[in-house]
Amino acid sequence: MPADSKPTSPDRAVIHAFVVAFYARLRKHHELGPIFEHHLGSDWDAHMERLTDFWITMLGGGTLYRGNPFEVHRKIDALREHQFTDWLALFSEAAADTLPDDQAKHACERANRIAESLKMGLFYRPKGLSQTAPSSGPAPDQS
């Protein structure tokens, strides 16, 4: 796809099929499957619709998703940084198998950026920085 061209506009049925294929793989994963089963329980159908809206939004098909993925993932205590590697691999496989090439590439680029953002927010803790709010007083004299 040339740098100045846009991916194909997402079709809901195609995106939904992708989401279902991805989560079918994820549910079989030895670590990720139990985490999602625990948090979703019997809510898989609603989750598929929510994630279909999310990916249509991420792929430029309108603003259907209005939520906060970071807050959702922040509440998952069992989630570990290394699991994002497997999540992305399963995502890429499902995208390649179910989406048109340009959408698969675009979805994988977006997924990688989202994963990096989530990892930074969930797991990155700079060494030596205080977790308290900065003082509102004057800065110390550096002379």
Stockholm file with secondary structure:
# STOCKHOLM 1.0

chainA/1-143         MPADSKPTSPDRAVIHAFVVAFYARLRKHHELGPIFEHHLGSDWDAHMERLTDFWITMLGGGTLYRGNPFEVHRKIDALREHQFTDWLALFSEAAADTLPDDQAKHACERANRIAESLKMGLFYRPKGLSQTAPSSGPAPDQS
#=GR chainA/1-143 SS CCTTCCCCCCCHHHHHHHHHHHHHHHHHSTTHHHHHHHHHTTCHHHHHHHHHHHHHHHTTSCCCCCSCHHHHHHTCTTCCTTHHHHHHHHHHHHHHHHSCHHHHHHHHHHHHHHHHHHHHHHHCCCTTCCSSCCCCSCCCCCC
#=GC SS_cons         CCTTCCCCCCCHHHHHHHHHHHHHHHHHSTTHHHHHHHHHTTCHHHHHHHHHHHHHHHTTSCCCCCSCHHHHHHTCTTCCTTHHHHHHHHHHHHHHHHSCHHHHHHHHHHHHHHHHHHHHHHHCCCTTCCSSCCCCSCCCCCC
//
